[in-house]
Amino acid sequence: MTRAAEASIDLQALQYNLQRVRESAKNSRVISVIKANGYGHGMLRVASALSSSDAFAVAKIEEALTLRQAGFTQPVLLLEGFTDADELALLAQHAIEAVVHHQYQIDLLEKASLPSKIKIWLKIDTGMHRLGIDLDDVTVSFKRLQDCENVVAEITLMTHFANADDHNDSRTSTQLKRFNSTIQEIDAPCSLANSAAILKYDESHAEWVRPGIMLYGVSPFIKGLAAEEGLKPVMTLHSKLIAINHYKKGNALGYGGSWHCPDDMPVGVVAIGYGDGYPRAARAGTPVLINGQRVPLIGRVSMDMICVDLRSQPSAAIGDRAVLWGEGLPVEEIAECAHTIPYELLCRVTERVRITEVE
Ligand SMILES: *Cc1c(COP(=O)(O)O)cnc(C)c1O
């Protein structure tokens, strides 16, 4: 028997969401972000479905090389850039573009002798304070890159927003202003917008937008829902009821026995747990769909199983379908119940979950 836990990936929904990006940023080229195994959906699967993207972005050099080995010829951007001369040589060899976010990378570029020139995206820190060149150093860094014989003449300028997911935060506008005033004297294409900025800050779209989470049909906004943004969920995580048991009022359920039956009641056991990537932090009351109807999670999440309250579904039967998130049950809502964000839930679905494609 194959395991019941399965993630269905809706390829048409991926393409639909890419179309939403194009409608939102009509004059920008689109660099689809497919890091972390395509946000848990399978990087190569996502790259194939989104092959009309103008470029792909990944975080790790292994991800970039995997794309090249699989035959993808689109531009590929390495968001963290290179960390030593060997990596730099590999990037040049495979025509992979790199973010430069630090002086040491410019030093490496100046010292290297490469088989071909490399395309560079210079990342400016406008307030996120994670990666990026300080505002005061931009002009000098840009000049050094322009003068470097290993670098392709057209250099793209980029920055990343720290708070674009929050509708009530003014810091995105501040970052945007800093970026614009710093690059005033420089003639170069620019890239600023992640999903949240694509949907909310038209003035940030520039030459290249960098959508990630919205491609997967998830709202980038705090307390947001995909449907409000016209996005379609791509991943549906589902499994089956493998047992229905009847317990007495007062019986303690599962590890720790912290949940007590308030009534004599039917309890369903669904074959999914934190070993599959369902969050252990999901609180009692987190919704699960049984045959399309919401029932609450009860007791603690185990490695392989969860329990649900079936009092409202007396006709539920062993073998019935249970949806944990996706179609009919927003992953945004489950993330909130588990005190995390949808990005993390999608990325951490584990290898033992079977992935199937829906066309
Ligand atoms: C991950 C990432 C993105 C995509 O962000 P979303 O919020 O998923 O749209 C864009 N740019 C950079 C630099 C990133 O690291």
The ligand as an SDF file (V2000), in Angstrom:
LIG
                    3D

 15 15  0  0  0  0  0  0  0  0999 V2000
   12.5920   34.8950   -1.7390 C   0  0  0  0  0  0  0  0  0  0  0  0
   12.8550   36.1800   -2.4040 C   0  0  0  0  0  0  0  0  0  0  0  0
   11.8840   36.8060   -3.2110 C   0  0  0  0  0  0  0  0  0  0  0  0
   10.4560   36.2940   -3.3190 C   0  0  0  0  0  0  0  0  0  0  0  0
    9.7300   36.7190   -2.1990 O   0  0  0  0  0  0  0  0  0  0  0  0
    8.1560   36.4030   -2.0270 P   0  0  0  0  0  0  0  0  0  0  0  0
    7.7770   37.0820   -0.7720 O   0  0  0  0  0  0  0  0  0  0  0  0
    8.0470   34.9170   -1.9240 O   0  0  0  0  0  0  0  0  0  0  0  0
    7.4970   36.9340   -3.2340 O   0  0  0  0  0  0  0  0  0  0  0  0
   12.2490   37.9440   -3.9000 C   0  0  0  0  0  0  0  0  0  0  0  0
   13.4910   38.4660   -3.7860 N   0  0  0  0  0  0  0  0  0  0  0  0
   14.4370   37.9170   -2.9960 C   0  0  0  0  0  0  0  0  0  0  0  0
   15.7730   38.5570   -2.8930 C   0  0  0  0  0  0  0  0  0  0  0  0
   14.1450   36.7710   -2.2730 C   0  0  0  0  0  0  0  0  0  0  0  0
   15.0800   36.2480   -1.4650 O   0  0  0  0  0  0  0  0  0  0  0  0
  1  2  1  0
  2  3  1  0
  2 14  2  0
  3  4  1  0
  3 10  2  0
  4  5  1  0
  5  6  1  0
  6  7  2  0
  6  8  1  0
  6  9  1  0
 10 11  1  0
 11 12  2  0
 12 13  1  0
 12 14  1  0
 14 15  1  0
M  END
$$$$
